[in-house]
Amino acid sequence: MSQLKYAVFGSGSWATAIVKMLCENLDEVGWYMRSVYTKEHLLKEQHNPNYLSAVEFHMEQLKLSNDINEMAAYADVLIFVIPSAFIHAELEKLDIDISNKITVSAVKGILPETGLLLGDHLNENFNVPLENIGVIAGPCHAEEVALERLSYLTISCADKSKAETIASVLASNYIKTKVSDDVIGTEYAVMLKNIYAVAAGIAHGLGYGDNFQSVLMSNAIREMKRFIKKMHKMKRNINNSAYLGDLLVTGYSTFSRNRMFGNMIGKGYTVKSAQMEMSMVAEGYYATKSAFILNEKNIKKTKLPIINAVYQVLYEGKDAKKVFKKLTDKLD
């Protein structure tokens, strides 16, 4: 399996960081990006013009393409890092069989069109076997990867040997990796932590301090545990870094775009104005609606006061100050 060819699909900051990690260990890495401009800029200037532009690549290591089918045909391992709101449209361009490929989700959300996690979507619509589906989880910010600061990744797959193989090509002197078999749980955790980061940002924008933030995060991890258990019951330690660690770094870090988005909402920005001002996608916005709808569809709905509060602010247009005042009475 060491001779497998890898390709990353997407050109944002996390995609760029994953390409950087792979380039530490592989002679050639495939990279699909929709933008012709981004590809041409990379070829000429050796860096992504829009994200992590300080990271320089050796172009002889990269196989670039604007054709998703060309890249899917090239690679044995397909790592998808396209935002959840846009990946469905990209996948619809695929007209080659990927059922024999190993597919890895680094997507931080549910596909709005299907209400499915990417792994489930690939299984149901592209016949990718469950044992060929993996997930990359943190805690890990793309910006710190660019700076080569020590970071940690969890790679989940039902087939442990595949998880270990993928982990080995992502590991380096500044990236430590571990493996897990909780594919569904880690994929949901990656989605949910962005919602809680938006909540942390709203609270900060409203003027709540560190004391409240700690209560918010401790309630968030318990809420995450209830949600994931409802969706996929199995033995897992929610305090592991793929769950709690990823939640904490996303909720507290200045690099967190979801916290930044929430902070703007808390300070009075409308959703539209906050999105327009940010140059990056805040996955938590889309994840909030997906999580809310999933819970509403359950006969026995899970108690999700934080997610419900964020949904009320983002989608029902309710006043953030009033919603969070009520939320403070629901936390312990």
Disulfide bonds with the S-S distance in Angstrom:
none
